[in-house]
Amino acid sequence: MNPRRWAGPIAVAVTLAACHPSPSSAPPPAAPAKGVANARGTPSTSAAPPPSDAEQDEAKRTIARTLDFVAQLRELPALREVDGRRLSREEMVAHVERALGEEVPPEVLEATNAFLFLAGVVESSFDYEKSLLSVLGTDLAGFYDPKARRMYLGTDLPVAEQHATLAHELVHALQDQHYGLAKLTEWTPDASDRMGALHSLAEGDATSAMLDGLLFGSGRSSLDLEDEVFVAQIEQMQNTDPAVPALVRRSVVAPYVDGLKFVHSLRRKGGWPAVDAAWKKLPATSEQILHPEKYFAGEAGAVIDVPPPSSKGPNTLLYRDIEGEQSLRLLFEEWLPRAEAAEAASDWGGDRLAVYVDGAVAAFAWHVRFDSRAAALRGYKAVLEWVRGTGLAVPGARGVCRERADRGPLAASLKQTDIVIVGGPAERNSDGGRSKGSCADARAWLALIGRGQR
């Protein structure tokens, strides 16, 4: 579900939120990579008057000047002019809301809400779409829409932020002109991890060039400074609204942080031409973004079958996807410090997530494979933290399980290099939830999936 980041249910968050909230944006997540957005804006306290014709004309002239400057910085010539206009914050958020409705399949949003609830990281009243729009209500400064080939810039931005936002977004315009973002970012089933990798490449590319622009005239480039300095600054810009789950906030930021490190690793090897080469041979997984050596080695993820439903139901497949290492790490950060979560998610070898429903009852199964037994043991240690939570998880011959009165059982098993996690079934409503299963059912489901492991 790549509008993530998180890359499945969360990828939906990533791609739309941070990358491109345009009608062409459906990745997640997240994403995010379509219309690409960011740079923090100043929240407006009231509806701003529409910009005048003179202001719109000045915006177009400013975009033209900045495009020339950015094209030189990025070493990527502009192939055509970029149309642009100013929008109020309310208009920009409305644009994103329309994009969600037009481009993201309803079942993706439904599955996102169900998975995050069953995983135990949000309350029953959580609404992904509202949460995302809440973030954008304060953080969205501008975006490039590749479908319309148009740059939109907020009317309430301070001058300094206008320059940074324009520089960042116009790199996306250059990417679109040379590599076709609109086509690359069309919604495709089972593509959250791939879209998350593309989103990270797009944001890392644009952020690196933007930073070069901020340093212009100093005799330095972004490569002369420690990546962690920029990473800390990006993370400080993260939305802190307590109403927005931490996992969603991290998912929005991840493509910028991970993508910047990946792009800098390419630039240190071969300058901007190495980044252009990555656009011609795209990273296939978020693992390749997080570990550039695996990108150069062409290491792909294993094909994992869609986990079957439990014999006790629900049986209707609402959503299936590949989540990837980035999403796995983001989830593990709910229970572990970032460095430990990154280690636990490393050496990801492939995965498949499935969300099943029957009316208001939902359940999920997630099959994750690692490259080695040692890596699987590291991953399973993190999964045990997840399953145990604040309750008591009961181990058994067929995995570990915790009963939850409101969300149904949460269980996991380890077999060689494979981990399987199942959650639910449970009935969810705005007032809470009610379990519709037991640990006995969950263990039987784990065994059923285990019999089909390859």
N, C-alpha and C positions, 0 to 999 in steps of 0.2 A: 504494500500500500504505500506507494512512494510519493506522497505530497508532503517522509521521514526523515528519516530517518530512521527516526527509527525506520527501518526499511520495511515493514510489512505494515501492520497496523500503524506502525510509527513512521514508516517512510512517508505515509501520507502527510504526516506533519511536516516532515522535513522539506520535501520538495516544494510544497505550496507555500509554506510559511516563509522559509528563508529564501527560497529561490525565485519562483516566479508565480506570483499571484495574478495570472492573466487568464483569459478564457482559454489560452492554449496551454495552461499549466498543468494538467493533471499528471502528477507523476503517477512526504511522505519524505514529512515522514521527516526526506526528506530531505521525502522532500522528501525532496527536492529533492528538475532544471528547466524551467520554461521561462516565463517572464521572470526575471531574476530580481530580487529585491533586497535591500537592506541599508544599513547605516541608520543609527538611531535618530529618530525625529523628536521634536518637542510636542508633547500632547497638546491638542487644542482644547480649550475649555468651552468653546462655543462654535457653532457653524460659521465658517469663514465666508465672506462674500466671494462670488465667483471672480476669477481674475479677469481684468479688462483685456481688450484686444491688444493694447500696447504692451501689457505684461506678457501676453502669449507670444507676441512678436519678439520681445526681448528674450524670452525663454528659448525660442528657436535659434536666435543668433548665438546665445550662450552655448547651446548644444553643439552648434557647428564649430565654434572655436575650440571647445573642449574635445570634440571628436578628433580634430586634427592633432591636438596635443597628445591625446591618449594613443592614437595610432602610432605616433613616433615612439612613445614610451614602450608600447607593447610590441613594436616592430612588426605590426600587422596592418597593412594599408587599408583605409576605408574604401569600400567598393561602391558606396552610394551614400547620399545624405541620410540622416536619421531625423525623421519628423519628431516633434516633441511638443508637449503642452503641460501646463500646470493643472494640478488637481488639488482640491482640499483633502484633508485627511479622511473626511467622511466619504468623499467620492472614491478615494483609493480603496478604502475598506469595502465599499459597496462593489467595486470592481472585483475584488478577491472573492467576495461572497457569491457573485454571479459565476465566477470561475469554478468554485466548488460545486455549484449546482449543475453547471453545464458539462464539466469535464471529468469530475470524479464520480464513478458509479456509486449509487446510494448504498449498495451492499458493502463497499469499502469502508464508508463511514460507520455503518452499522457494525461491521466486524471489528473495526478499531475500538469502538466503545465497548463491545462485548469482551474482546481479548484483554484489554487493559483492566477491566473490572475483574474478570476471572483470574488474571495474573496477580491481582491483589495490590495494584499500584494506584488505582483511582477509586473514588466512591461511586455508588450506584447512580448518583445524579450527574456524573460527569458527562459532558457533551463535547466531543472532540471539535466539532465545527465552531461552537461558541468559544471554546478555549483558544483556538487558533485566532479567531477574529479579535479576541481580547488582547492577545499579544500584538497583533498588527495595529490595533487601535492606538498604541503608543509607540511602536517601534518602526512602523513602515514610513520610509522617507521618500522612496521613489522606486520605479521598476521599469524595465524594458520589456515590452510585449513583442515577442518574435512573430506572432501571428499577424498583428497589425503593423509590425516593423516600426513601432513608435515608442518613444521614451516619455515616461510620465514622471513629473517631479512635484513634490509637495509644495504647497504655497506657504507653509509655516516654518520652513527650515531657515536656521541661521546661515549667513553667507558661507562660513567655513564648511558647514556640513553639506551645503549645496554642491560645492566643488568636489568633496570626497564622494558624495553619492553619485554625481554625474560621472566622475571618472570610473567608478566601479561599474555602474550600469552600462556605460558606453563600451566597456570591454565586452560585456555580454552582446551588445549590438555587433561588435566586430566578430565575435565567435559565431553569431548567427549568419552574418554575411559570408563568412568563409566555410562554415561547417554545418549550417542548417539546423539551428536549435529546435525550431518548430517540429521538424521531422524526427529528430533524435529523441524528443521528449514526449512523443505521443504515448498515450496510455496503452500498456501492453500487459496482459496477465502474466503472473509469475516473474515479474521483472523488477521487483522492489530493490533488490541488492544491486543489480546492474544500474538502475536509475540512481540509486544512492551514490554509486561510484561516479557516474556522470555529473551528478549534482556537485559532488566534492571537487571534481576537476574544474567545473565551471566557476565555482566560488573561489577556489584556491587561485586560479588564473586571474580572476578579476581583482581579488584582494591583493595579490602580489603586485600587480601593475598599479593599483591605487596607492599602495605604500611607496612605490617608486616615485609616484607623482608628488606625494607629500614630502619626500626627501629631495625633490628636484632642486638643483642649485647648491646642494650641500656637498656635492662630490661623492655622495654615497648612494647606494641602492638598498632595497630591502634585504638583499643577501649579505650585507655588511653587518647586520645586527642579528642577535640571537633570535631564532624562531620563537622561543618561549616568551620573549618580551612581547611580541605581537599576540601570541596566544593568550597571555594574561590580559592584555587590553581587550581582545575580542570577548573573552569570557566575562570581563567586568561589565561589558555592555549588555550582558544577558538580562532579559526581562526578569524582574524579581517579584512579580505579582503573585502573592501566596495562593490566589485562586487558580493559578495555572500550575498543573502538576510539574514537579521538577523534571520528570522524564521528558515531557513535551518541551520544556525550556531547553534542556540539554540537546534534544534532537534538532532544534532549530539552529543551534550554534555549531554543532558537530561538523557539518560540511565545510564551514569556513576554517575551522581549526585544523581538521584532518586534511582538507584540500590544500591549505597553505603549505603545510609541511611537505605534501607530495609534490606540489609544483616547485617548491624551492629545491627539493632533491633533484628534480629534472633540470632546473636552471643551473644548478651547480655542476651538473654533468655536461650540459651542452647548450646553455643559454636558452633564449626564447625559442630557437628552432627545435629544441628537445620537447618543449611544451606543445608546439605545433604538431610534432610527430605523434604525441599522445592523443591529439584530437583525430589523427588519421588512423591510429590503432588504439582504440579506446580501452581503458581499463575495464575488465569484465566483472570484477567483484570489488566490494569495499575492502576486502582483504588486500587486494593489490594496491589500493590507495594507502592503507595503513602500513604496508610493508612493500615499498617500491621494488625491492629485489625480487619479489614474487611477480610483480608486473613484468619486469624484464625477463624473468624465467618463463612467463606465459602460464603460470600455475592457475588452473581453473578449478571451480568447485565441482564436486561429484554430483551426479544426478540422483536425487533422493525421491522415492515414490511418495505420493500424497498419502499421509497416514489414513487408514480406514476409520470410519466412525465406530463408536462403541456399539456392541450388540444390544445394549440397553437404550441406545439413542442419546441425543437427537441424531438424525440421519441425513438431513439436507445440508449439502456442502454450500455454505455461504461464501467462503473465501479461502483461497489457497495462495501461497506465495513463498518466495525465497527471501529470507531476512538478512543473512550475511553477518560477518564479524562485527561490523560497526553497530548494528542493532543489538547484537548479543552483548557487546560491551556496555552499551547504554543501559540495557536492562540490568546487567550485573551491578552497575553503579548504584542501583537502588539499595544494595546490601553491602557493597564492598567499596573501599577507597578506589579512586580511579586507576591507580597503577596496578592494584591487585585485580581489578575487573578487566583491565586490558590484558594482563597475563593469562587470566582464566579464559578469555575469549580467543586468545591467539592460537595459531595452527588450526583454525576453523577449516573444515574440509568440505562442507556442504550442509544444507538443511532444507526442510520443507515444513511449513506451518499450515494447518487447516483449522478453520472455524466452522462448526456444525450448529445448526439451529433447528428448532421445532417450535414455531410460534415465539413466545417470549423466553423459551428455554434455550440456552446456548452452552457449548463446550468447545474446548480446543485441544489439539494434539500438535506437538512440535517435536520433530525428529531432527537431531543435530549430530553430524558426524565430524570427528576430528582427524587430523593427519596421523596421529599416533596414540598408543595406549596412554603414554605419559601425559599428552595434551588432554585426552579425555578425562583422565583422573583430576587434572587441574580444573577443567570445566565442571566436572561433577561436584567438586567441593563447593564451587560457587552456586550450583543448582541446589545443593542441600541447604545452603543459607537461605535461598529463595523459598524452598518448600517448607523449611522449619518456621521461618518468619518469627513471630512472637509466640507461636503455639508449640505444640508437641507433635513432632513428626514420628510416626511409628515405622521402623524398618521391618522388612520382611524378606522372604525368599524372592519375591517378585518386585522389589523396589521399596522406596520409602514413600509414605503418604501422610497427609494431615487432613483431618476432617475440618470443614468450615461450614457453620450453620447457614451463613448468608451467601457463600459463593460456591459451594460444593467442594468435593475433595480436590486436593492438589497433590499430584504424585509424580515420581520420577524413577527411572531405572537406568542402569549402566550395563552395557553389553559390549565387551571389547572396546572399540573406538566410538561406539554410538551411545548417545543419551536420548531418551525420550521423556518428555514432560507432558502430562495431561492435566487439564483443569476443568472443573464442572462435572456434570451439568448442574446449572443453577438457573433459576428464574430471576430476572433482574427487572426492577421498576424504579421509579424516581424516589420511592420511600425506602428502598433497601433491596435485599435479595433473599432467596430461599433455596437451600440445597435441594437438588433432585437426584442425588446419587450418594454413594458410600465409597469408602476406601476399598471394599471388596470389589465393587464395580470398576473402580479406577485401576486396580491391580490386574483385573481381567482384561481391561482395555490395553494396558501396557504389554501384557503377554500376547494379545492379538497382534499388536503392531510389531512386537519383537519377532514373531514368527515370519513376518514378511520382510525383515531386514536383509539387505544384500551387502 
